[in-house]
Amino acid sequence: MHKPAPTSLEVKLEQELELLEGLLRRIRLTWLLRHFRARPVWAAFVCANGFVAIAILSLVAMLSRSPFVFPSLGPTAYVLFFTPRAPAASPKHAICGHLIGLICGWFALWVTGLLHVPSVVAEGVNLPRVFAAALALGATGGLMVLLNVGHPPAGATTLIVALGFITRIWSLLVIELAVAALVLHAILVNRLSGIDYPLWHPKPHPAPLPRPGP
């Protein structure tokens, strides 16, 4: 009898353990895996990187007085460190995805004449705001597919802009700089752990091995 093919969850766990073991080996902490189960150690690793990532965002938000860098970049940090091999986690997808979201959100505000109007919290939801949000999200999704730079958290970025929370060009640049800082952090941590994390383009997935016949 042939051994059943591993499930996607088993493959994912194996990849997580590979990342974790590589990192612990490099920083000489492999003894943790001898005393603790792998999943809690992996959870602590993701927690620590999430903490550092949000600390970076907090510093950027404090210096730029742009608190809305958090809602969409928090999910980006999770993607970069929890699924580093996914195409969406590559520097190209993260940086270009958010850039598209920012541009589409600002364009939607310009088209609807809402650039200098208070945010949806102050003005409430009206037809121009609904159109701006729909246009921003639709354009962002379409362009990410067209340019092959899918990054789901960018959908939150474009809505933050289209809903009027961020309208100044300077603030948009700050968010993109924060994305770049997160990506640099991901490159350092993931490469330290031994993952062949890309410097720009996502790594192509290896061709699946042929399954044995009956």
RATA-V214516 format. One record per backbone hydrogen bond with DSSP energy under -0.5 kcal/mol. NH is the residue of the N-H (numbers start at 1). CO is the residue of the C=O. E is the energy in kcal/mol with one decimal. If there is no record, write none. Layout:
NH;CO;E
NH;CO;E
This chain:
11;7;-2.3
12;8;-2.4
13;9;-2.4
14;10;-2.3
15;11;-2.2
16;12;-2.2
17;13;-2.5
18;14;-2.0
19;15;-2.2
20;16;-2.7
21;17;-2.9
22;18;-2.1
23;19;-2.2
24;20;-2.7
25;21;-2.2
26;22;-1.7
27;23;-1.9
28;25;-0.7
29;24;-3.2
30;24;-0.5
32;29;-1.9
33;30;-1.2
34;30;-0.5
34;31;-0.9
35;31;-0.9
35;32;-0.7
36;32;-2.1
41;37;-1.4
42;38;-2.7
43;39;-2.6
44;40;-2.2
45;41;-1.9
46;42;-2.4
47;43;-2.5
48;44;-2.6
49;45;-2.1
50;46;-2.4
51;47;-2.3
52;48;-2.3
53;49;-2.6
54;50;-2.5
55;51;-2.1
56;52;-2.2
57;53;-2.1
58;54;-2.8
59;55;-2.1
60;56;-2.2
61;57;-2.9
62;58;-2.6
63;59;-2.5
64;60;-2.2
65;61;-1.5
66;61;-1.2
69;66;-1.2
70;67;-1.3
73;69;-0.8
74;70;-2.3
76;72;-1.1
77;73;-2.2
78;74;-1.8
79;75;-2.3
80;76;-2.6
81;77;-1.6
82;78;-2.7
83;78;-0.5
83;79;-1.5
86;83;-1.6
89;86;-1.8
90;87;-1.7
92;200;-2.3
94;90;-2.5
95;91;-2.7
96;92;-2.3
97;93;-2.1
98;94;-1.9
99;95;-1.9
100;96;-2.5
101;97;-2.2
102;98;-2.7
103;99;-2.4
104;100;-2.8
105;101;-2.3
106;102;-2.3
107;103;-2.7
108;104;-2.3
109;105;-1.7
110;106;-2.3
111;107;-2.7
112;108;-1.8
113;109;-0.6
113;110;-0.8
114;109;-2.6
115;109;-0.6
117;114;-1.4
120;163;-2.4
122;119;-0.7
123;119;-2.5
124;120;-2.0
126;124;-0.5
130;126;-2.4
131;127;-2.6
132;128;-2.4
133;129;-2.5
134;130;-2.4
135;131;-2.8
136;132;-2.5
137;133;-2.4
138;134;-2.5
139;135;-2.7
140;136;-2.3
141;137;-2.6
142;138;-2.5
143;139;-2.6
144;140;-2.3
145;141;-2.0
146;142;-2.6
147;143;-2.8
148;144;-0.6
148;145;-0.6
149;144;-2.4
154;151;-2.3
155;152;-2.3
156;153;-0.9
157;153;-1.4
158;154;-2.2
159;155;-1.3
160;156;-2.2
161;157;-1.7
162;158;-2.7
163;159;-2.3
164;161;-1.9
165;160;-1.8
166;160;-0.8
172;168;-1.8
173;169;-2.2
174;170;-2.0
175;171;-1.9
176;172;-1.9
177;173;-2.3
178;174;-2.3
179;175;-2.1
180;176;-2.1
181;177;-2.1
182;178;-2.2
183;179;-2.5
184;180;-2.3
185;181;-2.1
186;182;-2.4
187;183;-2.6
188;184;-2.2
189;185;-2.5
190;186;-2.7
191;187;-1.9
192;188;-1.8
193;189;-1.6
194;191;-1.3
195;190;-2.1
197;195;-2.5
200;201;-0.5
